């Protein structure tokens, strides 16, 4: 089953991206470098739960 997750910027704390993740195959936290509009540069984004 795929769960919805948000990608939160480490520098500013905004949730800039949403995606899905298969929790059975990938049990660890997801981290990727993405573009942050507030910082105007590529920063590290970590997985966080979405409020639904």
mmCIF file of the N, C-alpha and C atoms, coordinates in Angstrom:
data_MODEL
# 
_entry.id   MODEL 
# 
loop_
_atom_site.group_PDB 
_atom_site.id 
_atom_site.type_symbol 
_atom_site.label_atom_id 
_atom_site.label_alt_id 
_atom_site.label_comp_id 
_atom_site.label_asym_id 
_atom_site.label_entity_id 
_atom_site.label_seq_id 
_atom_site.pdbx_PDB_ins_code 
_atom_site.Cartn_x 
_atom_site.Cartn_y 
_atom_site.Cartn_z 
_atom_site.occupancy 
_atom_site.B_iso_or_equiv 
_atom_site.pdbx_formal_charge 
_atom_site.auth_seq_id 
_atom_site.auth_comp_id 
_atom_site.auth_asym_id 
_atom_site.auth_atom_id 
_atom_site.pdbx_PDB_model_num 
ATOM 1   N N  . UNK A 1 1  ? 0.837  -1.182 0.000  1.00 0.00 ? 1  UNK A N  1 
ATOM 2   C CA . UNK A 1 1  ? 0.000  0.000  0.000  1.00 0.00 ? 1  UNK A CA 1 
ATOM 3   C C  . UNK A 1 1  ? 0.883  1.247  0.000  1.00 0.00 ? 1  UNK A C  1 
ATOM 4   N N  . UNK A 1 2  ? 0.512  2.200  -0.796 1.00 0.00 ? 2  UNK A N  1 
ATOM 5   C CA . UNK A 1 2  ? 1.287  3.433  -0.892 1.00 0.00 ? 2  UNK A CA 1 
ATOM 6   C C  . UNK A 1 2  ? 0.669  4.488  0.014  1.00 0.00 ? 2  UNK A C  1 
ATOM 7   N N  . UNK A 1 3  ? 1.512  5.158  0.778  1.00 0.00 ? 3  UNK A N  1 
ATOM 8   C CA . UNK A 1 3  ? 1.068  6.218  1.683  1.00 0.00 ? 3  UNK A CA 1 
ATOM 9   C C  . UNK A 1 3  ? 1.535  7.563  1.150  1.00 0.00 ? 3  UNK A C  1 
ATOM 10  N N  . UNK A 1 4  ? 0.719  8.605  1.383  1.00 0.00 ? 4  UNK A N  1 
ATOM 11  C CA . UNK A 1 4  ? 1.088  9.949  0.978  1.00 0.00 ? 4  UNK A CA 1 
ATOM 12  C C  . UNK A 1 4  ? 2.064  10.526 1.997  1.00 0.00 ? 4  UNK A C  1 
ATOM 13  N N  . UNK A 1 5  ? 3.126  11.156 1.480  1.00 0.00 ? 5  UNK A N  1 
ATOM 14  C CA . UNK A 1 5  ? 4.099  11.812 2.342  1.00 0.00 ? 5  UNK A CA 1 
ATOM 15  C C  . UNK A 1 5  ? 4.369  13.208 1.803  1.00 0.00 ? 5  UNK A C  1 
ATOM 16  N N  . UNK A 1 6  ? 4.857  14.072 2.655  1.00 0.00 ? 6  UNK A N  1 
ATOM 17  C CA . UNK A 1 6  ? 5.272  15.403 2.255  1.00 0.00 ? 6  UNK A CA 1 
ATOM 18  C C  . UNK A 1 6  ? 6.773  15.512 2.371  1.00 0.00 ? 6  UNK A C  1 
ATOM 19  N N  . UNK A 1 7  ? 7.376  16.361 1.534  1.00 0.00 ? 7  UNK A N  1 
ATOM 20  C CA . UNK A 1 7  ? 8.812  16.604 1.600  1.00 0.00 ? 7  UNK A CA 1 
ATOM 21  C C  . UNK A 1 7  ? 9.025  18.000 2.171  1.00 0.00 ? 7  UNK A C  1 
ATOM 22  N N  . UNK A 1 8  ? 9.629  18.045 3.359  1.00 0.00 ? 8  UNK A N  1 
ATOM 23  C CA . UNK A 1 8  ? 9.792  19.284 4.110  1.00 0.00 ? 8  UNK A CA 1 
ATOM 24  C C  . UNK A 1 8  ? 11.222 19.791 3.973  1.00 0.00 ? 8  UNK A C  1 
ATOM 25  N N  . UNK A 1 9  ? 11.375 21.067 3.657  1.00 0.00 ? 9  UNK A N  1 
ATOM 26  C CA . UNK A 1 9  ? 12.684 21.691 3.510  1.00 0.00 ? 9  UNK A CA 1 
ATOM 27  C C  . UNK A 1 9  ? 13.377 21.751 4.865  1.00 0.00 ? 9  UNK A C  1 
ATOM 28  N N  . UNK A 1 10 ? 14.634 21.352 4.913  1.00 0.00 ? 10 UNK A N  1 
ATOM 29  C CA . UNK A 1 10 ? 15.396 21.354 6.160  1.00 0.00 ? 10 UNK A CA 1 
ATOM 30  C C  . UNK A 1 10 ? 15.715 22.786 6.596  1.00 0.00 ? 10 UNK A C  1 
ATOM 31  N N  . UNK A 1 11 ? 15.960 23.685 5.643  1.00 0.00 ? 11 UNK A N  1 
ATOM 32  C CA . UNK A 1 11 ? 16.359 25.053 5.978  1.00 0.00 ? 11 UNK A CA 1 
ATOM 33  C C  . UNK A 1 11 ? 15.189 25.926 6.444  1.00 0.00 ? 11 UNK A C  1 
ATOM 34  N N  . UNK A 1 12 ? 14.107 25.984 5.665  1.00 0.00 ? 12 UNK A N  1 
ATOM 35  C CA . UNK A 1 12 ? 13.012 26.903 6.004  1.00 0.00 ? 12 UNK A CA 1 
ATOM 36  C C  . UNK A 1 12 ? 11.844 26.225 6.704  1.00 0.00 ? 12 UNK A C  1 
ATOM 37  N N  . UNK A 1 13 ? 11.677 24.904 6.571  1.00 0.00 ? 13 UNK A N  1 
ATOM 38  C CA . UNK A 1 13 ? 10.612 24.190 7.263  1.00 0.00 ? 13 UNK A CA 1 
ATOM 39  C C  . UNK A 1 13 ? 9.300  24.099 6.513  1.00 0.00 ? 13 UNK A C  1 
ATOM 40  N N  . UNK A 1 14 ? 9.245  24.561 5.269  1.00 0.00 ? 14 UNK A N  1 
ATOM 41  C CA . UNK A 1 14 ? 8.024  24.463 4.467  1.00 0.00 ? 14 UNK A CA 1 
ATOM 42  C C  . UNK A 1 14 ? 7.908  23.083 3.827  1.00 0.00 ? 14 UNK A C  1 
ATOM 43  N N  . UNK A 1 15 ? 6.671  22.599 3.703  1.00 0.00 ? 15 UNK A N  1 
ATOM 44  C CA . UNK A 1 15 ? 6.407  21.367 2.949  1.00 0.00 ? 15 UNK A CA 1 
ATOM 45  C C  . UNK A 1 15 ? 6.142  21.788 1.509  1.00 0.00 ? 15 UNK A C  1 
ATOM 46  N N  . UNK A 1 16 ? 7.140  21.610 0.647  1.00 0.00 ? 16 UNK A N  1 
ATOM 47  C CA . UNK A 1 16 ? 7.075  22.102 -0.725 1.00 0.00 ? 16 UNK A CA 1 
ATOM 48  C C  . UNK A 1 16 ? 6.573  21.062 -1.720 1.00 0.00 ? 16 UNK A C  1 
ATOM 49  N N  . UNK A 1 17 ? 6.727  19.780 -1.425 1.00 0.00 ? 17 UNK A N  1 
ATOM 50  C CA . UNK A 1 17 ? 6.381  18.723 -2.362 1.00 0.00 ? 17 UNK A CA 1 
ATOM 51  C C  . UNK A 1 17 ? 5.590  17.633 -1.662 1.00 0.00 ? 17 UNK A C  1 
ATOM 52  N N  . UNK A 1 18 ? 4.732  16.939 -2.417 1.00 0.00 ? 18 UNK A N  1 
ATOM 53  C CA . UNK A 1 18 ? 4.033  15.758 -1.921 1.00 0.00 ? 18 UNK A CA 1 
ATOM 54  C C  . UNK A 1 18 ? 4.280  14.615 -2.889 1.00 0.00 ? 18 UNK A C  1 
ATOM 55  N N  . UNK A 1 19 ? 4.317  13.400 -2.349 1.00 0.00 ? 19 UNK A N  1 
ATOM 56  C CA . UNK A 1 19 ? 4.551  12.217 -3.162 1.00 0.00 ? 19 UNK A CA 1 
ATOM 57  C C  . UNK A 1 19 ? 3.994  11.012 -2.421 1.00 0.00 ? 19 UNK A C  1 
ATOM 58  N N  . UNK A 1 20 ? 4.126  9.836  -3.011 1.00 0.00 ? 20 UNK A N  1 
ATOM 59  C CA . UNK A 1 20 ? 3.688  8.609  -2.354 1.00 0.00 ? 20 UNK A CA 1 
ATOM 60  C C  . UNK A 1 20 ? 4.882  7.700  -2.157 1.00 0.00 ? 20 UNK A C  1 
ATOM 61  N N  . UNK A 1 21 ? 4.749  6.785  -1.193 1.00 0.00 ? 21 UNK A N  1 
ATOM 62  C CA . UNK A 1 21 ? 5.854  5.894  -0.857 1.00 0.00 ? 21 UNK A CA 1 
ATOM 63  C C  . UNK A 1 21 ? 5.290  4.542  -0.459 1.00 0.00 ? 21 UNK A C  1 
ATOM 64  N N  . UNK A 1 22 ? 5.928  3.466  -0.925 1.00 0.00 ? 22 UNK A N  1 
ATOM 65  C CA . UNK A 1 22 ? 5.557  2.123  -0.540 1.00 0.00 ? 22 UNK A CA 1 
ATOM 66  C C  . UNK A 1 22 ? 6.290  1.790  0.762  1.00 0.00 ? 22 UNK A C  1 
ATOM 67  N N  . UNK A 1 23 ? 5.553  1.739  1.874  1.00 0.00 ? 23 UNK A N  1 
ATOM 68  C CA . UNK A 1 23 ? 6.171  1.551  3.187  1.00 0.00 ? 23 UNK A CA 1 
ATOM 69  C C  . UNK A 1 23 ? 6.730  0.146  3.396  1.00 0.00 ? 23 UNK A C  1 
ATOM 70  N N  . UNK A 1 24 ? 6.239  -0.839 2.648  1.00 0.00 ? 24 UNK A N  1 
ATOM 71  C CA . UNK A 1 24 ? 6.762  -2.200 2.794  1.00 0.00 ? 24 UNK A CA 1 
ATOM 72  C C  . UNK A 1 24 ? 8.156  -2.331 2.192  1.00 0.00 ? 24 UNK A C  1 
ATOM 73  N N  . UNK A 1 25 ? 8.412  -1.651 1.081  1.00 0.00 ? 25 UNK A N  1 
ATOM 74  C CA . UNK A 1 25 ? 9.713  -1.756 0.419  1.00 0.00 ? 25 UNK A CA 1 
ATOM 75  C C  . UNK A 1 25 ? 10.740 -0.771 0.974  1.00 0.00 ? 25 UNK A C  1 
ATOM 76  N N  . UNK A 1 26 ? 10.299 0.416  1.377  1.00 0.00 ? 26 UNK A N  1 
ATOM 77  C CA . UNK A 1 26 ? 11.200 1.463  1.848  1.00 0.00 ? 26 UNK A CA 1 
ATOM 78  C C  . UNK A 1 26 ? 10.803 1.857  3.266  1.00 0.00 ? 26 UNK A C  1 
ATOM 79  N N  . UNK A 1 27 ? 11.483 1.268  4.250  1.00 0.00 ? 27 UNK A N  1 
ATOM 80  C CA . UNK A 1 27 ? 11.094 1.497  5.643  1.00 0.00 ? 27 UNK A CA 1 
ATOM 81  C C  . UNK A 1 27 ? 11.770 2.709  6.256  1.00 0.00 ? 27 UNK A C  1 
ATOM 82  N N  . UNK A 1 28 ? 12.886 3.156  5.710  1.00 0.00 ? 28 UNK A N  1 
ATOM 83  C CA . UNK A 1 28 ? 13.607 4.296  6.267  1.00 0.00 ? 28 UNK A CA 1 
ATOM 84  C C  . UNK A 1 28 ? 13.014 5.623  5.822  1.00 0.00 ? 28 UNK A C  1 
ATOM 85  N N  . UNK A 1 29 ? 13.539 6.709  6.413  1.00 0.00 ? 29 UNK A N  1 
ATOM 86  C CA . UNK A 1 29 ? 13.104 8.050  6.025  1.00 0.00 ? 29 UNK A CA 1 
ATOM 87  C C  . UNK A 1 29 ? 13.659 8.407  4.655  1.00 0.00 ? 29 UNK A C  1 
ATOM 88  N N  . UNK A 1 30 ? 12.847 9.083  3.861  1.00 0.00 ? 30 UNK A N  1 
ATOM 89  C CA . UNK A 1 30 ? 13.205 9.479  2.505  1.00 0.00 ? 30 UNK A CA 1 
ATOM 90  C C  . UNK A 1 30 ? 13.816 10.875 2.548  1.00 0.00 ? 30 UNK A C  1 
ATOM 91  N N  . UNK A 1 31 ? 14.953 11.077 1.888  1.00 0.00 ? 31 UNK A N  1 
ATOM 92  C CA . UNK A 1 31 ? 15.599 12.389 1.833  1.00 0.00 ? 31 UNK A CA 1 
ATOM 93  C C  . UNK A 1 31 ? 16.145 12.617 0.432  1.00 0.00 ? 31 UNK A C  1 
ATOM 94  N N  . UNK A 1 32 ? 15.896 13.800 -0.111 1.00 0.00 ? 32 UNK A N  1 
ATOM 95  C CA . UNK A 1 32 ? 16.316 14.121 -1.476 1.00 0.00 ? 32 UNK A CA 1 
ATOM 96  C C  . UNK A 1 32 ? 16.571 15.622 -1.570 1.00 0.00 ? 32 UNK A C  1 
ATOM 97  N N  . UNK A 1 33 ? 17.426 16.025 -2.508 1.00 0.00 ? 33 UNK A N  1 
ATOM 98  C CA . UNK A 1 33 ? 17.665 17.448 -2.734 1.00 0.00 ? 33 UNK A CA 1 
ATOM 99  C C  . UNK A 1 33 ? 16.660 17.939 -3.777 1.00 0.00 ? 33 UNK A C  1 
ATOM 100 N N  . UNK A 1 34 ? 15.909 18.978 -3.414 1.00 0.00 ? 34 UNK A N  1 
ATOM 101 C CA . UNK A 1 34 ? 14.907 19.569 -4.298 1.00 0.00 ? 34 UNK A CA 1 
ATOM 102 C C  . UNK A 1 34 ? 15.034 21.087 -4.232 1.00 0.00 ? 34 UNK A C  1 
ATOM 103 N N  . UNK A 1 35 ? 14.375 21.787 -5.162 1.00 0.00 ? 35 UNK A N  1 
ATOM 104 C CA . UNK A 1 35 ? 14.410 23.240 -5.201 1.00 0.00 ? 35 UNK A CA 1 
ATOM 105 C C  . UNK A 1 35 ? 13.411 23.815 -4.204 1.00 0.00 ? 35 UNK A C  1 
ATOM 106 N N  . UNK A 1 36 ? 13.856 24.761 -3.397 1.00 0.00 ? 36 UNK A N  1 
ATOM 107 C CA . UNK A 1 36 ? 12.992 25.456 -2.439 1.00 0.00 ? 36 UNK A CA 1 
ATOM 108 C C  . UNK A 1 36 ? 12.732 26.869 -2.951 1.00 0.00 ? 36 UNK A C  1 
ATOM 109 N N  . UNK A 1 37 ? 11.446 27.233 -3.099 1.00 0.00 ? 37 UNK A N  1 
ATOM 110 C CA . UNK A 1 37 ? 11.091 28.551 -3.619 1.00 0.00 ? 37 UNK A CA 1 
ATOM 111 C C  . UNK A 1 37 ? 11.460 29.671 -2.651 1.00 0.00 ? 37 UNK A C  1 
ATOM 112 N N  . UNK A 1 38 ? 11.321 29.425 -1.357 1.00 0.00 ? 38 UNK A N  1 
ATOM 113 C CA . UNK A 1 38 ? 11.619 30.453 -0.369 1.00 0.00 ? 38 UNK A CA 1 
ATOM 114 C C  . UNK A 1 38 ? 13.118 30.737 -0.287 1.00 0.00 ? 38 UNK A C  1 
ATOM 115 N N  . UNK A 1 39 ? 13.931 29.690 -0.322 1.00 0.00 ? 39 UNK A N  1 
ATOM 116 C CA . UNK A 1 39 ? 15.383 29.841 -0.245 1.00 0.00 ? 39 UNK A CA 1 
ATOM 117 C C  . UNK A 1 39 ? 16.007 30.188 -1.600 1.00 0.00 ? 39 UNK A C  1 
ATOM 118 N N  . UNK A 1 40 ? 15.283 29.908 -2.691 1.00 0.00 ? 40 UNK A N  1 
ATOM 119 C CA . UNK A 1 40 ? 15.732 30.138 -4.065 1.00 0.00 ? 40 UNK A CA 1 
ATOM 120 C C  . UNK A 1 40 ? 17.014 29.374 -4.394 1.00 0.00 ? 40 UNK A C  1 
ATOM 121 N N  . UNK A 1 41 ? 17.080 28.114 -3.887 1.00 0.00 ? 41 UNK A N  1 
ATOM 122 C CA . UNK A 1 41 ? 18.214 27.239 -4.187 1.00 0.00 ? 41 UNK A CA 1 
ATOM 123 C C  . UNK A 1 41 ? 17.816 25.801 -3.885 1.00 0.00 ? 41 UNK A C  1 
ATOM 124 N N  . UNK A 1 42 ? 18.650 24.859 -4.296 1.00 0.00 ? 42 UNK A N  1 
ATOM 125 C CA . UNK A 1 42 ? 18.407 23.449 -4.009 1.00 0.00 ? 42 UNK A CA 1 
ATOM 126 C C  . UNK A 1 42 ? 18.828 23.161 -2.574 1.00 0.00 ? 42 UNK A C  1 
ATOM 127 N N  . UNK A 1 43 ? 17.905 22.569 -1.803 1.00 0.00 ? 43 UNK A N  1 
ATOM 128 C CA . UNK A 1 43 ? 18.170 22.225 -0.416 1.00 0.00 ? 43 UNK A CA 1 
ATOM 129 C C  . UNK A 1 43 ? 17.729 20.788 -0.165 1.00 0.00 ? 43 UNK A C  1 
ATOM 130 N N  . UNK A 1 44 ? 18.100 20.277 0.977  1.00 0.00 ? 44 UNK A N  1 
ATOM 131 C CA . UNK A 1 44 ? 17.715 18.922 1.354  1.00 0.00 ? 44 UNK A CA 1 
ATOM 132 C C  . UNK A 1 44 ? 16.275 18.927 1.865  1.00 0.00 ? 44 UNK A C  1 
ATOM 133 N N  . UNK A 1 45 ? 15.476 17.967 1.406  1.00 0.00 ? 45 UNK A N  1 
ATOM 134 C CA . UNK A 1 45 ? 14.093 17.824 1.825  1.00 0.00 ? 45 UNK A CA 1 
ATOM 135 C C  . UNK A 1 45 ? 13.926 16.442 2.461  1.00 0.00 ? 45 UNK A C  1 
ATOM 136 N N  . UNK A 1 46 ? 13.302 16.385 3.648  1.00 0.00 ? 46 UNK A N  1 
ATOM 137 C CA . UNK A 1 46 ? 13.090 15.123 4.351  1.00 0.00 ? 46 UNK A CA 1 
ATOM 138 C C  . UNK A 1 46 ? 11.616 14.777 4.382  1.00 0.00 ? 46 UNK A C  1 
ATOM 139 N N  . UNK A 1 47 ? 11.349 13.492 4.526  1.00 0.00 ? 47 UNK A N  1 
ATOM 140 C CA . UNK A 1 47 ? 9.993  12.973 4.584  1.00 0.00 ? 47 UNK A CA 1 
ATOM 141 C C  . UNK A 1 47 ? 9.280  13.401 5.870  1.00 0.00 ? 47 UNK A C  1 
ATOM 142 N N  . UNK A 1 48 ? 8.012  13.762 5.736  1.00 0.00 ? 48 UNK A N  1 
ATOM 143 C CA . UNK A 1 48 ? 7.170  14.095 6.876  1.00 0.00 ? 48 UNK A CA 1 
ATOM 144 C C  . UNK A 1 48 ? 5.751  13.626 6.589  1.00 0.00 ? 48 UNK A C  1 
ATOM 145 N N  . UNK A 1 49 ? 4.963  13.422 7.630  1.00 0.00 ? 49 UNK A N  1 
ATOM 146 C CA . UNK A 1 49 ? 3.580  13.000 7.446  1.00 0.00 ? 49 UNK A CA 1 
ATOM 147 C C  . UNK A 1 49 ? 2.727  14.184 7.018  1.00 0.00 ? 49 UNK A C  1 
ATOM 148 N N  . UNK A 1 50 ? 1.727  13.901 6.195  1.00 0.00 ? 50 UNK A N  1 
ATOM 149 C CA . UNK A 1 50 ? 0.773  14.928 5.787  1.00 0.00 ? 50 UNK A CA 1 
ATOM 150 C C  . UNK A 1 50 ? -0.416 14.903 6.733  1.00 0.00 ? 50 UNK A C  1 
ATOM 151 N N  . UNK A 1 51 ? -0.949 16.063 7.019  1.00 0.00 ? 51 UNK A N  1 
ATOM 152 C CA . UNK A 1 51 ? -2.161 16.157 7.837  1.00 0.00 ? 51 UNK A CA 1 
ATOM 153 C C  . UNK A 1 51 ? -3.358 15.937 6.924  1.00 0.00 ? 51 UNK A C  1 
ATOM 154 N N  . UNK A 1 52 ? -4.104 14.879 7.177  1.00 0.00 ? 52 UNK A N  1 
ATOM 155 C CA . UNK A 1 52 ? -5.275 14.610 6.347  1.00 0.00 ? 52 UNK A CA 1 
ATOM 156 C C  . UNK A 1 52 ? -6.462 14.207 7.156  1.00 0.00 ? 52 UNK A C  1 
# 
